[in-house]
Amino acid sequence: MERKQTKADPRILRTRQLIRNAFVELLQEMEIEKLSVNKIAERATINRVTFYLHYRDIPDMMEKIADEMVQEIEGILDKPSVCDPEAQSDSDSTVLLSLLEHIASNADFYKIVLASKRTTIFSDRLLKLLKELITVIAERRGNEHYRTKVGIQKDIAIWYNSSALIGTIVSWLRNDMPYTPHYLAEQFALLRRHPYPSGN
């Protein structure tokens, strides 16, 4: 089914971006419980009325920002070069690279909502998305026979791999991204194939 997309008013997008930036900046300075609409509006250089034209309150704002985060990532992962196994030489690395490049290009946002303040709404949404991504990768790799043979339950394998991925991303962010997205994607792909180091 073809979905009709209406082009958002640039002024609305700009205002929401100002609010999002203000939210991230303020989280760097204070705990989330201390945030107020007044503080966010002041930092975003808008008035309270404008804030309420976009969001009911701070929880609603966070919910919608989380929705936008998921939509942005889904938009990246839905690109033909990522979704088509025949268009890539290493599908796992390509998918992870697209995700990591997006996170790196929005590092200020992700460092705060995932690695610093670890606001549940964002980490939970991302974990859900990663579970879906890991499921797709596992099915594309066709390793069901091996998993069944060694007695690993599918849901446990998905929990393990998605948690490992988000844990790696969080540590990467907390350490100021010492590796490039490309290198990290390659490393994670290697870890999936060789999870335990061999003895010397």
LUMLUM-540631 format. One record per residue (C-alpha): residue number from 1; residue in three letters; x, y, z. Coordinates in steps of 0.001 Angstrom, whole numbers, padded with zeros to 6 digits. Each point is the difference from the previous one (the first is absolute). Example, Ala and Ser with C-alpha at 12.3 -4.5 7.8 and 13.67 -1.06 7.14 Angstrom:
2
bafi num: 1&residu: ALA&u: 012300&v: -004500&w: 007800
bafi num: 2&residu: SER&u: 001370&v: 003440&w: -000660
END
This chain:
200
bafi num: 1&residu: MET&u: 000000&v: 000000&w: 000000
bafi num: 2&residu: GLU&u: 001359&v: 003377&w: -000974
bafi num: 3&residu: ARG&u: 000088&v: 002540&w: 002778
bafi num: 4&residu: LYS&u: -000646&v: 003653&w: -000715
bafi num: 5&residu: GLN&u: 002528&v: 002229&w: 001666
bafi num: 6&residu: THR&u: -000750&v: 003598&w: 000729
bafi num: 7&residu: LYS&u: 002935&v: 002344&w: 000105
bafi num: 8&residu: ALA&u: 000385&v: 001489&w: 003451
bafi num: 9&residu: ASP&u: 000107&v: 003764&w: 000363
bafi num: 10&residu: PRO&u: 003706&v: 001018&w: 000269
bafi num: 11&residu: ARG&u: -000892&v: 002362&w: 002858
bafi num: 12&residu: ILE&u: -001493&v: -002872&w: 001990
bafi num: 13&residu: LEU&u: 003068&v: -002155&w: -000642
bafi num: 14&residu: ARG&u: 002302&v: 002843&w: 001005
bafi num: 15&residu: THR&u: -001910&v: 000649&w: 003242
bafi num: 16&residu: ARG&u: 000000&v: -003681&w: 000921
bafi num: 17&residu: GLN&u: 003718&v: -000187&w: -000689
bafi num: 18&residu: LEU&u: 000572&v: 002999&w: 002271
bafi num: 19&residu: ILE&u: -002005&v: -001706&w: 002743
bafi num: 20&residu: ARG&u: 001870&v: -003286&w: -000493
bafi num: 21&residu: ASN&u: 003369&v: 001785&w: 000143
bafi num: 22&residu: ALA&u: -001075&v: 001877&w: 003142
bafi num: 23&residu: PHE&u: -001107&v: -003271&w: 001612
bafi num: 24&residu: VAL&u: 003380&v: -001638&w: -000712
bafi num: 25&residu: GLU&u: 001981&v: 003031&w: 001179
bafi num: 26&residu: LEU&u: -001926&v: 000239&w: 003249
bafi num: 27&residu: LEU&u: 000424&v: -003713&w: 000695
bafi num: 28&residu: GLN&u: 003751&v: 000591&w: -000124
bafi num: 29&residu: GLU&u: -000413&v: 002492&w: 002837
bafi num: 30&residu: MET&u: -002681&v: -001512&w: 002251
bafi num: 31&residu: GLU&u: -001997&v: -003094&w: 000832
bafi num: 32&residu: ILE&u: -003132&v: -000625&w: -001999
bafi num: 33&residu: GLU&u: -002196&v: 000506&w: 003083
bafi num: 34&residu: LYS&u: 001145&v: 003624&w: 000144
bafi num: 35&residu: LEU&u: -001017&v: 000788&w: -003566
bafi num: 36&residu: SER&u: -002966&v: 002302&w: -000505
bafi num: 37&residu: VAL&u: -001870&v: 001341&w: -002996
bafi num: 38&residu: ASN&u: 001189&v: 003476&w: 000969
bafi num: 39&residu: LYS&u: 003653&v: -001061&w: -000087
bafi num: 40&residu: ILE&u: -000364&v: -001812&w: -003303
bafi num: 41&residu: ALA&u: -001876&v: 002890&w: -001612
bafi num: 42&residu: GLU&u: 002535&v: 002524&w: 001234
bafi num: 43&residu: ARG&u: 002948&v: -002043&w: -001274
bafi num: 44&residu: ALA&u: -001755&v: -000565&w: -003334
bafi num: 45&residu: THR&u: -000685&v: 003774&w: -000277
bafi num: 46&residu: ILE&u: -003740&v: -000567&w: -000319
bafi num: 47&residu: ASN&u: -002890&v: 000729&w: 002369
bafi num: 48&residu: ARG&u: -002064&v: -002475&w: 002012
bafi num: 49&residu: VAL&u: -002963&v: 000375&w: -002315
bafi num: 50&residu: THR&u: 002119&v: -001125&w: -002958
bafi num: 51&residu: PHE&u: 001188&v: -003038&w: 001955
bafi num: 52&residu: TYR&u: -003600&v: -000997&w: 000745
bafi num: 53&residu: LEU&u: -000908&v: 000321&w: -003670
bafi num: 54&residu: HIS&u: 002312&v: -002976&w: -000588
bafi num: 55&residu: TYR&u: -000128&v: -002044&w: 003216
bafi num: 56&residu: ARG&u: -002431&v: -000506&w: 002891
bafi num: 57&residu: ASP&u: 002785&v: -000184&w: 002569
bafi num: 58&residu: ILE&u: 003552&v: -001289&w: 000460
bafi num: 59&residu: PRO&u: -000941&v: -003730&w: -000037
bafi num: 60&residu: ASP&u: -001914&v: 000568&w: -003253
bafi num: 61&residu: MET&u: 003022&v: 001845&w: -001427
bafi num: 62&residu: MET&u: 002288&v: -002911&w: 000916
bafi num: 63&residu: GLU&u: -002432&v: -002497&w: -001488
bafi num: 64&residu: LYS&u: -000094&v: 001885&w: -003289
bafi num: 65&residu: ILE&u: 003779&v: 000508&w: -000105
bafi num: 66&residu: ALA&u: 000396&v: -003757&w: 000558
bafi num: 67&residu: ASP&u: -002452&v: -000608&w: -002858
bafi num: 68&residu: GLU&u: 002105&v: 002259&w: -002227
bafi num: 69&residu: MET&u: 003172&v: -001852&w: 001024
bafi num: 70&residu: VAL&u: -001540&v: -003329&w: -001007
bafi num: 71&residu: GLN&u: -001310&v: 001421&w: -003291
bafi num: 72&residu: GLU&u: 003439&v: 001401&w: -000851
bafi num: 73&residu: ILE&u: 001696&v: -003341&w: 000649
bafi num: 74&residu: GLU&u: -002682&v: -001962&w: -001853
bafi num: 75&residu: GLY&u: 000390&v: 002384&w: -002949
bafi num: 76&residu: ILE&u: 003722&v: -000732&w: -000122
bafi num: 77&residu: LEU&u: -000399&v: -003754&w: 000374
bafi num: 78&residu: ASP&u: -002715&v: -000079&w: -002677
bafi num: 79&residu: LYS&u: 002408&v: 001232&w: -002680
bafi num: 80&residu: PRO&u: 000399&v: -002514&w: -002873
bafi num: 81&residu: SER&u: 003759&v: -000286&w: 000572
bafi num: 82&residu: VAL&u: -000690&v: -001156&w: 003568
bafi num: 83&residu: CYS&u: -003050&v: -002206&w: -000559
bafi num: 84&residu: ASP&u: 001020&v: -001821&w: -003184
bafi num: 85&residu: PRO&u: 002415&v: -002835&w: 000819
bafi num: 86&residu: GLU&u: 001071&v: -000180&w: -003654
bafi num: 87&residu: ALA&u: 001060&v: 003648&w: -000004
bafi num: 88&residu: GLN&u: 002685&v: -000529&w: 002616
bafi num: 89&residu: SER&u: 003004&v: -002186&w: 000615
bafi num: 90&residu: ASP&u: -000374&v: -000149&w: 003786
bafi num: 91&residu: SER&u: -003610&v: 000585&w: 000968
bafi num: 92&residu: ASP&u: 000574&v: -000007&w: 003775
bafi num: 93&residu: SER&u: 002740&v: 002625&w: -000166
bafi num: 94&residu: THR&u: -001983&v: 002148&w: -002418
bafi num: 95&residu: VAL&u: -003076&v: 000079&w: 002230
bafi num: 96&residu: LEU&u: 002043&v: 000742&w: 003122
bafi num: 97&residu: LEU&u: 002091&v: 002598&w: -001815
bafi num: 98&residu: SER&u: -003127&v: 001930&w: -001059
bafi num: 99&residu: LEU&u: -001267&v: -000039&w: 003582
bafi num: 100&residu: LEU&u: 003349&v: 001032&w: 001511
bafi num: 101&residu: GLU&u: 000565&v: 002780&w: -002536
bafi num: 102&residu: HIS&u: -003410&v: 001437&w: 000890
bafi num: 103&residu: ILE&u: 000808&v: -000148&w: 003718
bafi num: 104&residu: ALA&u: 003418&v: 001598&w: -000583
bafi num: 105&residu: SER&u: -001524&v: 002853&w: -002007
bafi num: 106&residu: ASN&u: -002446&v: 000640&w: 002880
bafi num: 107&residu: ALA&u: 002509&v: -000695&w: 002761
bafi num: 108&residu: ASP&u: -001046&v: 002851&w: 002311
bafi num: 109&residu: PHE&u: -003550&v: -001337&w: 000118
bafi num: 110&residu: TYR&u: 000898&v: -003669&w: 000443
bafi num: 111&residu: LYS&u: 002750&v: 000656&w: 002550
bafi num: 112&residu: ILE&u: -002588&v: 001623&w: 002247
bafi num: 113&residu: VAL&u: -003074&v: -002208&w: -000470
bafi num: 114&residu: LEU&u: 001887&v: -003319&w: -000137
bafi num: 115&residu: ALA&u: 003426&v: 000310&w: 001573
bafi num: 116&residu: SER&u: -000298&v: 002727&w: 002598
bafi num: 117&residu: LYS&u: -003514&v: 000429&w: 001382
bafi num: 118&residu: ARG&u: -001213&v: -003303&w: -001459
bafi num: 119&residu: THR&u: -003620&v: 001146&w: -000230
bafi num: 120&residu: THR&u: -002077&v: -003156&w: -000113
bafi num: 121&residu: ILE&u: -002331&v: 001023&w: -002786
bafi num: 122&residu: PHE&u: 002883&v: 000357&w: -002459
bafi num: 123&residu: SER&u: 002000&v: -003062&w: 001049
bafi num: 124&residu: ASP&u: -003148&v: -002175&w: 000023
bafi num: 125&residu: ARG&u: -001048&v: 001179&w: -003464
bafi num: 126&residu: LEU&u: 003480&v: -000557&w: -001396
bafi num: 127&residu: LEU&u: 000246&v: -003455&w: 001593
bafi num: 128&residu: LYS&u: -003336&v: -000967&w: -001573
bafi num: 129&residu: LEU&u: 001236&v: 001208&w: -003376
bafi num: 130&residu: LEU&u: 003286&v: -001885&w: 000379
bafi num: 131&residu: LYS&u: -001859&v: -003206&w: 000888
bafi num: 132&residu: GLU&u: -001857&v: 000309&w: -003302
bafi num: 133&residu: LEU&u: 003262&v: 000714&w: -001828
bafi num: 134&residu: ILE&u: 001788&v: -002991&w: 001583
bafi num: 135&residu: THR&u: -002962&v: -002211&w: -000915
bafi num: 136&residu: VAL&u: 000237&v: 001058&w: -003645
bafi num: 137&residu: ILE&u: 003775&v: -000560&w: -000062
bafi num: 138&residu: ALA&u: -000332&v: -003444&w: 001608
bafi num: 139&residu: GLU&u: -002683&v: -001075&w: -002463
bafi num: 140&residu: ARG&u: 002018&v: 001302&w: -002949
bafi num: 141&residu: ARG&u: 003088&v: -001885&w: 001164
bafi num: 142&residu: GLY&u: -002057&v: -003188&w: 000100
bafi num: 143&residu: ASN&u: 001583&v: -001336&w: 003200
bafi num: 144&residu: GLU&u: -003223&v: -001525&w: 001350
bafi num: 145&residu: HIS&u: 001319&v: -003538&w: -000478
bafi num: 146&residu: TYR&u: 003165&v: 000659&w: 002046
bafi num: 147&residu: ARG&u: -001903&v: 001825&w: 002747
bafi num: 148&residu: THR&u: -002518&v: -002845&w: 000316
bafi num: 149&residu: LYS&u: 002745&v: -002607&w: -000106
bafi num: 150&residu: VAL&u: 001868&v: 001442&w: 002972
bafi num: 151&residu: GLY&u: -003232&v: 000692&w: 001921
bafi num: 152&residu: ILE&u: -000086&v: 003801&w: -000008
bafi num: 153&residu: GLN&u: -003505&v: 001456&w: 000209
bafi num: 154&residu: LYS&u: -000714&v: 002610&w: -002676
bafi num: 155&residu: ASP&u: -001320&v: 002635&w: 002416
bafi num: 156&residu: ILE&u: 003014&v: -000406&w: 002308
bafi num: 157&residu: ALA&u: 002380&v: 000379&w: -002964
bafi num: 158&residu: ILE&u: -001793&v: 003210&w: -001025
bafi num: 159&residu: TRP&u: 000040&v: 001399&w: 003567
bafi num: 160&residu: TYR&u: 003699&v: -000787&w: 000324
bafi num: 161&residu: ASN&u: 001085&v: 001511&w: -003302
bafi num: 162&residu: SER&u: -002175&v: 003123&w: 000199
bafi num: 163&residu: SER&u: 001131&v: 000678&w: 003583
bafi num: 164&residu: ALA&u: 003632&v: -000515&w: -001037
bafi num: 165&residu: LEU&u: -000435&v: 002441&w: -002871
bafi num: 166&residu: ILE&u: -001624&v: 002752&w: 002064
bafi num: 167&residu: GLY&u: 002588&v: -000561&w: 002758
bafi num: 168&residu: THR&u: 002794&v: 000398&w: -002557
bafi num: 169&residu: ILE&u: -001574&v: 003180&w: -001386
bafi num: 170&residu: VAL&u: -000395&v: 001475&w: 003502
bafi num: 171&residu: SER&u: 003633&v: -000765&w: 000916
bafi num: 172&residu: TRP&u: 001150&v: 001444&w: -003334
bafi num: 173&residu: LEU&u: -001881&v: 003232&w: 000720
bafi num: 174&residu: ARG&u: 001182&v: 000200&w: 003609
bafi num: 175&residu: ASN&u: 003598&v: -000286&w: -001194
bafi num: 176&residu: ASP&u: -000464&v: 002832&w: -002541
bafi num: 177&residu: MET&u: -000164&v: -002351&w: -002990
bafi num: 178&residu: PRO&u: 003705&v: -000982&w: -000190
bafi num: 179&residu: TYR&u: -000704&v: -002162&w: -003070
bafi num: 180&residu: THR&u: -001600&v: 000917&w: -003301
bafi num: 181&residu: PRO&u: -003487&v: -001373&w: -000759
bafi num: 182&residu: HIS&u: 001547&v: -002110&w: -002777
bafi num: 183&residu: TYR&u: 002578&v: -001600&w: 002301
bafi num: 184&residu: LEU&u: -002528&v: -000616&w: 002770
bafi num: 185&residu: ALA&u: -002453&v: -001636&w: -002431
bafi num: 186&residu: GLU&u: 002767&v: -002318&w: -001216
bafi num: 187&residu: GLN&u: 001012&v: -000839&w: 003570
bafi num: 188&residu: PHE&u: -003554&v: -000822&w: 001012
bafi num: 189&residu: ALA&u: -000409&v: -002247&w: -003059
bafi num: 190&residu: LEU&u: 003216&v: -001812&w: 000979
bafi num: 191&residu: LEU&u: -001219&v: -000416&w: 003573
bafi num: 192&residu: ARG&u: -003211&v: -001585&w: -001247
bafi num: 193&residu: ARG&u: 002058&v: -002571&w: -001908
bafi num: 194&residu: HIS&u: 002665&v: -000476&w: 002700
bafi num: 195&residu: PRO&u: -001588&v: 000897&w: 003370
bafi num: 196&residu: TYR&u: 002825&v: -001367&w: 002153
bafi num: 197&residu: PRO&u: 003734&v: 000659&w: -000356
bafi num: 198&residu: SER&u: 002162&v: -003061&w: -000574
bafi num: 199&residu: GLY&u: 002759&v: -000862&w: 002401
bafi num: 200&residu: ASN&u: 003612&v: 000977&w: -000676
END
